[in-house]
Structures are given as structure tokens and as C-alpha cells.
Amino acid sequence: MVRQLAWEILRSGSPAPLREVDIASAQVGLEARDRGLLRRIIGSEVRHRGALRAIVNQFARGKPKAGLRAHLHIAFAQFFWCDRVPPRAAVSEVVDATRRTLGASKTTYVNAILRTVLRSRLPGHIDDPRCDIPDSAWHFPLPIFNDPVEHPLLWAEDALSIPSHLMKRWTNRMGQERAFELGHYFLEEPNLSLRAIDGTAASLKAELLAPFLAQQEELASANEAIEGGTQTEVHMPELRLTEHPSILIAPRAFTEVFDSPVFQEGRATVQGETALRAAELCGAQAGQTWLDLCAAPGGKTAVLAATGAKVTAVDVSESKLTRLAETLERLGVSDAVELVESDGTAALADRTFDGVLVDAPCSNTGVLGARPGARWRFGPSTQKELATLQARLLNEAAERVAPGGALVWSTCSLETDENQQQLKQFLETHEGWTEEESHEYVPGKDGPTDGGFSARLRRA
């Protein structure tokens, strides 16, 4: 069932396949364990699609059609990135899913390719980027990928699953070494970034670790009572404080967060450090009026409302506003927020505000770890459409800022045409505006988990 669902999700062509996991799981009533496996398979396929294509091209006979390729991708995703799935079980389940979706005539072909790949893969890496499978514990004895010295962009598209036109942008701006580091970083699912709402990150860390410490003490006491002791230990999650006093980094697998009182009672929420800094850049104050365009899912809206400002939160659909309302309710700031369904500012008549936050639709290239599917939506045509939409929202937002008010532009993109160039063009064509402050955040193991850009403009 899980492999067939994975195949159906991939064949649907959804731009956000991970989102489809929850929908499909609810429709068929998958148990938590199977839902987790489905998410792991789909996430691995999306993050490593370039490498999977290269492996299929190397081992498949002929040119398999899209339906067959999807089954092969699902199997290889398990072989290389789902180490808890025994290879024999993966082969059996994928072959069975092939029979049920494409017919028995395709099973021999799929089975032969899967077993050939299993025989060919070897454990560990050999420091040859043509043979090593990034973010996995395996390599092939013969080259699978292009040579990164001769064809760096083609190698990155295959091995790092970053489209060559996107990697070219990064290389031109950051240099090849930094661009490759970023591509490697986005292969992994990022850790959770938690914002402490009631207290600091340090106090949040202490509260989340308290149950584990209690278990550790109980186990220590029990061990003392047993002659010779025992080797049993409590696994303590590695929680990391950041430079921001309200942000705590927790392991992605740390599911206890969502079941904990601090989360259920609205004293903590999932929010990236870069996203939080963008909301704080607004400088909202009690008594002010703020407009939050493109407000869902509501993390930044909640930050504005918590200052005592009156916030009008706008988004384009009822479903987005429903999700936004749920966030605000859990965080206890619903009374300070007015929800408006609108495309841009069309439904706001002639209202103006002390400040406007535009959390603009973007390419998501600063958060490709959390939103891996965005890398495959990126391209020249989509960038042109985004630039047009962003310029419209920026112009509409500016018209709603009262004299002396602030306009904050925020994206989770690393692309200059969505950030610095967008603002430069605006300032060149609008009198009476100045840029007060801007920040670009590039994610990484030693930086924030989420990347993006934010800037504050001031109207004269």
C-alpha cells in the first residue's frame, strides 16, 4: 500500500508532493508508522531526484517511461536513504506495486534492474564524486555522475539534485565551493527551529529536557538496585541554542515537541530564525496598525500581534485563512488580528496602516531542505512570473503605508532578482521612500536553518 501510494503521489505531478503525503494518508487511514515511511520515501525521492535519474539512466535497459521510472525511483530511494527498510522487502513491495499499477508484464523488468543495482552498490565512500552517492552510505565502483571538475553544473544537477540554472546563479554569486556546500546542505531534512513564546530558548530547552532527565534519574536508581548494574541508557536529544534568545534548534525526529505541554499550550511554535528576524524587523508597537500581506500560516502575524499592534492579515483563499486562524488561536493572539480574504489589497478599500509586511510568494531557494520540491519548480519562466507578482504586491503594499510608516519586504529566497533587485527597482520608480535596513541570511550547518532576505523601507 505504501509504495503504491508513493507511486500515485509522484505520478500526480503535484508541485508539493510532501503535502500530498498527509492528504493521501488521511484518505486511506494509514497508521503512523506507515505514514512516516511514506513521508520518508517521498522526501528522499524529491531531495535526491537528480541522483535517482542518473542511477536509472545507468542501469535501466532502454528508456523506461514515466510510470516505470517512478517505481524505480521509489525502490532506489529506499536502497540509499531509507536504511531501516530491508532491501529484500523493498524489492518485493515495489515489484508488487508495479504489478498492481502497470501490470504483471512489467514486473520482470523492474525486478531485474532492482537486483542489479543492489549487487552493484558498495558500502562507504571512496572520495570519488563521480561514484559516491551524496548523503548516503554507498558508492558504485564505476562512475555514475559527471566529473565535477569538467562539468560542475551537470555534476551538481545529478549528485546534488540542484538544477544547473540554479547552481549557476549560486556559483556566480558565492563561488563554486560555497554553492556546492549549499547544495549538500539542502540534501538533508533540516532540524526543527523552535521559537519560545513564553520565556527564552534556554528555559524552553530545560523544560523539554526535563522528562528525559527524570527518566535518567529513575534508571540510575534502578541500576543501583541491580547487582552489577546495566548498560541501558536514556537517549537525550541534542538541543542547540542559537544567537537569537528565542530560538532553539531541535532534532527533526524529536516528535516529543508536538506532544509536549509547551507546544500544546502555545508556549512554543515552529518558526525559523530568519523568519522571526523578518517579523522583528517591522518594529511593530502597541497601538499601531499593521497590514500583513500573504500572511498564512501565521508565524509572522503572531509576532506582530504579540507586540500589542492591531493586525489585518490578508491571504488569497479560505483554506489559507483557516490555517492562519488555527495558528493564531493556539498562540493566543486571535483577538488582535482581523482576517481578510483578498488577492493583494483589493478588498481593503482605501485603508492605510502604520506599517505593512509583505511576506512575498517566492522561489523558496533559502529553504530547499524543508521544501525540497521547490527546486524542481525553479526556472526562467517561473522566475519571470514571480517577479511580476512580487512587483505588484510591493506596489500595492506601498500605497497602504501611511506617511512616515514602514514597509517590510520578506522572502525565503536567496535570489537577488526577488530581493535586492526588486527593491532597487521600486526605489528608482517611487519618490519619498528610503531603505533603512536589509539583511540576507544564507543557511548552513553553522548558520540559521532557514535562509532568506528582509528589508525595511520608510515612507517620508
C-alpha positions as CSV (number, residue, x, y, z in Angstrom):
1,M,0.0,0.0,0.0
2,V,2.7,2.5,1.0
3,R,4.7,2.0,-2.3
4,Q,1.6,2.2,-4.4
5,L,0.6,5.5,-2.6
6,A,4.1,6.8,-3.2
7,W,3.8,6.0,-6.9
8,E,0.4,7.7,-7.2
9,I,1.8,10.8,-5.4
10,L,4.8,11.0,-7.7
11,R,2.7,10.4,-10.8
12,S,0.2,13.1,-9.9
13,G,2.7,15.7,-10.8
14,S,1.9,17.7,-7.6
15,P,4.2,20.7,-7.1
16,A,4.3,19.9,-3.4
17,P,4.4,16.1,-3.1
18,L,5.2,16.1,0.6
19,R,2.0,17.9,1.2
20,E,0.2,15.1,-0.6
21,V,1.5,12.6,1.9
22,D,-0.8,13.9,4.6
23,I,-3.8,14.0,2.3
24,A,-3.3,10.5,1.0
25,S,-2.5,9.1,4.4
26,A,-5.8,10.5,5.8
27,Q,-7.8,9.3,2.8
28,V,-6.7,5.6,3.3
29,G,-6.3,5.7,7.1
30,L,-2.6,4.9,7.2
31,E,-1.1,4.2,10.6
32,A,1.6,6.5,12.0
33,R,4.4,4.1,11.1
34,D,3.3,3.7,7.5
35,R,2.7,7.4,7.2
36,G,6.2,8.0,8.4
37,L,7.6,5.6,5.8
38,L,5.6,7.2,3.0
39,R,6.9,10.6,4.0
40,R,10.5,9.3,4.1
41,I,10.2,7.7,0.7
42,I,8.7,10.8,-1.0
43,G,11.0,13.1,0.8
44,S,14.1,11.1,-0.3
45,E,12.8,10.9,-3.9
46,V,12.3,14.7,-4.1
47,R,15.6,15.6,-2.4
48,H,17.6,13.2,-4.5
49,R,15.7,13.1,-7.8
50,G,18.8,14.1,-9.8
51,A,20.8,11.2,-8.4
52,L,18.0,8.8,-8.9
53,R,17.7,9.8,-12.6
54,A,21.4,9.2,-13.0
55,I,21.2,5.7,-11.5
56,V,18.2,4.8,-13.6
57,N,20.0,6.0,-16.7
58,Q,23.0,3.9,-15.8
59,F,21.2,0.6,-15.1
60,A,17.9,0.6,-16.9
61,R,17.7,-1.0,-20.3
62,G,16.2,1.3,-22.9
63,K,14.3,4.4,-21.9
64,P,11.7,3.5,-19.3
65,K,8.5,5.6,-19.4
66,A,7.5,7.8,-16.5
67,G,5.4,5.2,-14.7
68,L,8.2,2.7,-14.6
69,R,10.7,5.4,-13.6
70,A,8.6,6.3,-10.7
71,H,8.7,2.8,-9.4
72,L,12.5,2.6,-9.8
73,H,12.9,5.9,-8.0
74,I,10.8,4.7,-5.1
75,A,12.9,1.5,-4.8
76,F,16.3,3.3,-5.1
77,A,15.2,5.9,-2.6
78,Q,14.8,3.0,-0.1
79,F,18.1,1.4,-1.1
80,F,20.2,4.5,-0.5
81,W,18.3,6.7,2.0
82,C,15.8,4.6,4.0
83,D,18.3,2.3,5.8
84,R,15.6,0.8,8.1
85,V,13.9,-0.9,5.1
86,P,15.5,-4.3,4.3
87,P,16.4,-4.4,0.6
88,R,14.5,-7.7,0.1
89,A,11.4,-6.1,1.5
90,A,11.8,-3.0,-0.7
91,V,12.2,-5.1,-3.8
92,S,9.2,-7.3,-3.0
93,E,6.9,-4.3,-2.3
94,V,8.0,-2.3,-5.3
95,V,7.6,-5.3,-7.7
96,D,4.1,-5.9,-6.2
97,A,3.2,-2.2,-6.6
98,T,4.4,-2.4,-10.2
99,R,2.1,-5.4,-10.9
100,R,-0.9,-3.6,-9.4
101,T,-0.4,-0.3,-11.3
102,L,1.2,-1.3,-14.6
103,G,0.5,-5.0,-15.0
104,A,2.4,-8.3,-14.5
105,S,4.3,-7.8,-17.7
106,K,6.5,-5.0,-16.2
107,T,7.5,-6.9,-13.0
108,T,10.3,-8.9,-14.5
109,Y,11.9,-5.8,-16.0
110,V,11.7,-3.9,-12.7
111,N,12.8,-6.9,-10.6
112,A,16.0,-7.4,-12.7
113,I,17.0,-3.7,-12.5
114,L,16.5,-3.6,-8.8
115,R,18.6,-6.7,-8.1
116,T,21.3,-5.4,-10.4
117,V,21.6,-2.2,-8.5
118,L,21.7,-4.0,-5.2
119,R,24.5,-6.2,-6.4
120,S,26.4,-3.2,-7.7
121,R,26.3,-0.8,-4.8
122,L,29.1,-0.9,-2.3
123,P,29.3,0.4,1.3
124,G,31.1,3.6,2.2
125,H,32.6,6.3,0.1
126,I,35.9,6.3,-1.9
127,D,36.3,10.0,-2.3
128,D,35.4,10.0,-5.9
129,P,32.5,12.4,-6.5
130,R,31.6,10.5,-9.7
131,C,31.0,7.3,-7.8
132,D,30.0,8.4,-4.2
133,I,26.2,8.8,-3.6
134,P,25.9,12.1,-1.6
135,D,24.1,12.0,1.8
136,S,24.2,8.2,1.7
137,A,26.5,5.4,2.9
138,W,27.0,3.9,-0.5
139,H,29.0,4.2,-3.7
140,F,29.3,2.5,-7.1
141,P,32.5,1.0,-8.4
142,L,32.1,2.8,-11.7
143,P,31.2,6.5,-12.4
144,I,27.5,7.4,-12.2
145,F,27.8,11.2,-12.2
146,N,29.6,13.7,-14.4
147,D,33.1,14.8,-13.4
148,P,32.7,17.9,-11.2
149,V,35.9,19.4,-12.5
150,E,35.0,19.2,-16.2
151,H,31.2,19.6,-15.8
152,P,30.5,21.1,-12.4
153,L,26.9,22.2,-13.2
154,L,26.0,18.9,-14.6
155,W,27.5,17.1,-11.6
156,A,25.6,19.3,-9.2
157,E,22.3,18.6,-11.1
158,D,22.8,14.9,-10.8
159,A,24.7,14.3,-7.5
160,L,23.3,17.3,-5.5
161,S,19.9,17.4,-7.3
162,I,20.2,21.2,-7.8
163,P,19.1,22.2,-11.3
164,S,22.0,23.6,-13.3
165,H,20.5,27.0,-13.9
166,L,20.0,27.5,-10.1
167,M,23.5,26.2,-9.3
168,K,24.9,28.6,-11.9
169,R,23.3,31.5,-10.1
170,W,24.8,30.5,-6.8
171,T,28.2,29.9,-8.3
172,N,28.3,33.3,-9.9
173,R,27.4,35.0,-6.6
174,M,29.1,32.8,-4.0
175,G,31.8,30.9,-5.8
176,Q,31.7,27.2,-6.6
177,E,32.8,25.9,-3.2
178,R,30.2,27.8,-1.3
179,A,27.5,26.9,-3.8
180,F,28.3,23.2,-3.6
181,E,28.2,23.4,0.2
182,L,24.8,24.9,0.0
183,G,23.7,22.1,-2.4
184,H,25.0,19.5,0.1
185,Y,23.2,21.2,3.0
186,F,19.8,21.1,1.1
187,L,20.1,17.3,0.6
188,E,19.3,16.8,4.3
189,E,16.0,17.4,6.1
190,P,16.6,20.3,8.4
191,N,16.3,20.2,12.2
192,L,13.3,21.9,13.9
193,S,13.7,25.6,14.7
194,L,11.5,26.4,17.7
195,R,10.5,29.8,19.0
196,A,10.0,30.3,22.7
197,I,7.0,32.5,23.1
198,D,6.7,32.4,26.9
199,G,10.3,32.7,28.1
200,T,13.6,32.2,26.4
201,A,15.1,29.4,24.4
202,A,17.2,28.4,27.4
203,S,14.1,27.9,29.5
204,L,12.3,26.1,26.7
205,K,15.3,23.7,26.4
206,A,15.2,23.0,30.1
207,E,11.5,22.2,30.1
208,L,11.8,19.9,27.0
209,L,14.7,18.0,28.5
210,A,13.1,17.7,32.0
211,P,11.2,14.4,31.2
212,F,14.4,12.8,29.8
213,L,16.4,13.9,32.9
214,A,13.7,12.4,35.1
215,Q,13.9,9.1,33.2
216,Q,17.6,9.2,33.5
217,E,17.4,9.6,37.3
218,E,14.9,6.8,37.6
219,L,17.0,4.5,35.5
220,A,20.1,5.3,37.6
221,S,18.3,4.4,40.8
222,A,17.0,1.2,39.2
223,N,20.5,0.3,38.1
224,E,21.9,0.8,41.5
225,A,19.4,-1.7,42.9
226,I,20.6,-4.3,40.4
227,E,23.8,-6.1,41.2
228,G,26.4,-5.4,38.6
229,G,24.3,-2.6,37.1
230,T,23.1,-2.4,33.5
231,Q,24.1,-0.7,30.2
232,T,20.6,0.7,29.5
233,E,20.7,4.5,28.9
234,V,18.2,7.2,28.1
235,H,18.7,8.8,24.7
236,M,19.0,12.6,25.3
237,P,18.0,14.7,22.3
238,E,20.7,17.3,21.3
239,L,19.0,20.7,21.6
240,R,21.1,23.7,20.4
241,L,20.7,27.3,21.4
242,T,21.2,29.9,18.7
243,E,22.3,33.6,18.8
244,H,18.7,34.6,18.9
245,P,17.5,34.3,22.5
246,S,14.1,32.9,21.5
247,I,15.2,30.2,19.0
248,L,16.1,26.6,19.9
249,I,17.2,24.0,17.3
250,A,15.9,20.5,18.0
251,P,16.4,17.2,16.0
252,R,13.9,16.7,13.2
253,A,13.0,13.3,14.7
254,F,12.2,14.9,18.1
255,T,8.5,14.2,17.9
256,E,8.1,14.8,21.6
257,V,8.0,18.5,20.9
258,F,4.5,18.4,19.4
259,D,3.2,16.3,22.3
260,S,4.7,18.5,25.0
261,P,2.8,20.9,27.1
262,V,5.0,23.8,25.9
263,F,3.8,23.3,22.3
264,Q,0.2,22.3,23.0
265,E,-0.3,25.3,25.3
266,G,1.1,27.7,22.8
267,R,4.3,28.5,24.7
268,A,6.4,27.4,21.7
269,T,6.0,27.1,18.0
270,V,7.9,26.1,14.9
271,Q,9.4,29.1,13.3
272,G,12.8,29.7,11.6
273,E,15.3,32.2,12.9
274,T,15.3,34.1,9.7
275,A,11.5,34.3,9.5
276,L,11.4,35.6,13.1
277,R,14.0,38.2,12.4
278,A,12.0,39.4,9.4
279,A,8.9,39.9,11.7
280,E,11.0,41.7,14.3
281,L,12.4,44.0,11.7
282,C,9.0,45.5,11.4
283,G,9.4,47.1,14.8
284,A,5.7,47.0,15.5
285,Q,4.5,48.7,18.7
286,A,1.4,48.6,20.8
287,G,-1.4,50.8,19.4
288,Q,-0.1,50.7,15.8
289,T,-2.0,49.3,12.9
290,W,-0.2,46.7,10.7
291,L,-1.2,45.0,7.4
292,D,0.3,41.5,6.9
293,L,0.0,40.5,3.2
294,C,0.4,36.8,2.3
295,A,0.0,36.1,6.0
296,A,-0.5,32.3,6.2
297,P,0.5,30.2,8.0
298,G,0.6,32.9,10.6
299,G,4.0,32.8,12.3
300,K,4.9,36.4,11.5
301,T,1.4,37.6,12.1
302,A,1.6,36.2,15.6
303,V,4.8,38.1,16.3
304,L,3.2,41.4,15.1
305,A,0.1,40.8,17.2
306,A,2.1,39.9,20.3
307,T,3.5,43.5,20.4
308,G,0.1,44.9,21.0
309,A,-0.4,46.2,17.5
310,K,-3.7,45.7,15.7
311,V,-3.1,43.5,12.7
312,T,-5.0,42.9,9.5
313,A,-3.9,39.6,8.0
314,V,-4.6,39.0,4.3
315,D,-4.4,35.9,2.1
316,V,-5.9,34.7,-1.1
317,S,-8.0,31.7,0.0
318,E,-10.3,30.4,2.7
319,S,-8.1,27.4,3.3
320,K,-5.0,29.6,3.9
321,L,-7.0,31.8,6.3
322,T,-8.3,28.7,8.2
323,R,-4.7,27.5,8.7
324,L,-3.8,31.1,9.8
325,A,-6.7,31.2,12.3
326,E,-5.6,27.9,13.8
327,T,-2.1,29.3,14.4
328,L,-3.3,32.5,16.0
329,E,-5.7,30.6,18.2
330,R,-3.0,28.2,19.5
331,L,-0.7,31.1,20.2
332,G,-3.4,33.2,21.9
333,V,-3.4,36.3,19.7
334,S,-6.6,35.9,17.7
335,D,-8.3,38.9,19.3
336,A,-5.7,41.2,17.9
337,V,-6.0,40.0,14.3
338,E,-8.6,40.7,11.6
339,L,-8.6,38.2,8.8
340,V,-9.4,39.2,5.2
341,E,-9.6,37.1,2.1
342,S,-8.2,39.0,-0.8
343,D,-5.7,38.9,-3.7
344,G,-3.4,41.6,-2.6
345,T,-5.1,44.7,-1.2
346,A,-8.1,44.6,-3.4
347,A,-10.6,44.1,-0.5
348,L,-9.2,46.8,1.7
349,A,-10.9,49.8,0.2
350,D,-8.8,53.0,0.9
351,R,-7.4,51.9,4.3
352,T,-3.9,52.8,5.3
353,F,-1.7,51.4,8.1
354,D,1.3,52.4,10.2
355,G,3.2,49.5,8.7
356,V,2.9,46.8,6.0
357,L,4.7,43.5,6.0
358,V,4.9,41.7,2.6
359,D,5.9,38.1,3.2
360,A,6.0,37.6,-0.6
361,P,5.5,34.4,-2.6
362,C,9.0,33.4,-3.7
363,S,11.1,30.6,-5.2
364,N,11.9,29.2,-1.7
365,T,15.5,28.7,-2.5
366,G,16.6,29.6,1.0
367,V,14.5,26.7,2.5
368,L,15.0,23.9,0.0
369,G,15.8,21.5,2.8
370,A,12.3,21.9,4.3
371,R,10.6,22.4,0.9
372,P,12.6,20.2,-1.4
373,G,10.0,20.2,-4.2
374,A,10.7,23.9,-4.8
375,R,14.0,23.1,-6.5
376,W,12.1,21.4,-9.3
377,R,9.7,24.3,-9.8
378,F,12.5,26.8,-10.3
379,G,13.2,28.0,-13.8
380,P,13.4,31.1,-16.0
381,S,9.7,31.1,-16.7
382,T,8.6,30.7,-13.1
383,Q,11.1,33.4,-12.1
384,K,9.6,35.9,-14.5
385,E,6.1,35.2,-13.2
386,L,7.3,35.6,-9.6
387,A,9.0,38.9,-10.4
388,T,5.8,40.3,-11.9
389,L,3.7,39.1,-9.0
390,Q,6.2,40.4,-6.4
391,A,6.4,43.8,-8.1
392,R,2.6,44.1,-8.0
393,L,2.3,43.2,-4.3
394,L,5.2,45.6,-3.4
395,N,3.4,48.5,-5.3
396,E,0.1,47.7,-3.7
397,A,1.6,47.4,-0.3
398,A,3.3,50.8,-0.6
399,E,0.0,52.5,-1.3
400,R,-1.3,51.3,2.0
401,V,1.5,52.7,4.1
402,A,0.6,56.0,5.9
403,P,3.1,58.9,5.8
404,G,6.1,58.1,8.0
405,G,5.2,54.4,8.1
406,A,7.3,51.3,7.4
407,L,7.2,48.8,4.6
408,V,8.9,45.5,5.3
409,W,9.8,43.1,2.4
410,S,10.5,39.5,3.3
411,T,11.2,36.3,1.3
412,C,12.7,32.9,1.9
413,S,14.6,33.2,-1.3
414,L,18.4,33.7,-1.9
415,E,17.8,35.1,-5.4
416,T,18.8,38.8,-5.9
417,D,16.0,39.4,-8.5
418,E,13.5,38.6,-5.8
419,N,15.2,40.7,-3.1
420,Q,17.8,43.4,-3.7
421,Q,16.9,44.0,-7.4
422,Q,13.2,44.1,-6.6
423,L,13.7,46.8,-4.0
424,K,16.2,48.7,-6.2
425,Q,13.6,48.9,-9.0
426,F,10.9,50.0,-6.5
427,L,13.1,52.8,-5.0
428,E,14.1,54.1,-8.5
429,T,10.4,54.4,-9.5
430,H,8.9,55.7,-6.2
431,E,9.7,59.0,-4.7
432,G,9.7,59.6,-0.9
433,W,11.0,56.2,0.1
434,T,14.3,55.2,1.7
435,E,15.8,51.8,2.6
436,E,16.6,51.8,6.3
437,E,17.9,48.3,6.8
438,S,18.3,45.0,4.9
439,H,19.6,41.5,5.8
440,E,20.4,38.4,3.7
441,Y,20.7,35.1,5.5
442,V,22.3,32.1,3.9
443,P,21.6,28.8,5.7
444,G,24.2,26.2,6.7
445,K,25.4,23.9,9.4
446,D,27.0,26.9,11.2
447,G,24.2,29.4,10.4
448,P,20.5,29.6,10.5
449,T,18.4,26.6,9.4
450,D,16.4,28.7,7.1
451,G,17.7,31.3,4.5
452,G,16.1,34.4,3.2
453,F,16.0,38.1,2.9
454,S,14.3,41.0,4.7
455,A,14.4,44.8,4.4
456,R,12.6,47.8,5.9
457,L,11.7,50.8,3.9
458,R,10.4,54.1,5.3
459,R,7.9,56.5,3.7
460,A,8.6,60.2,4.0
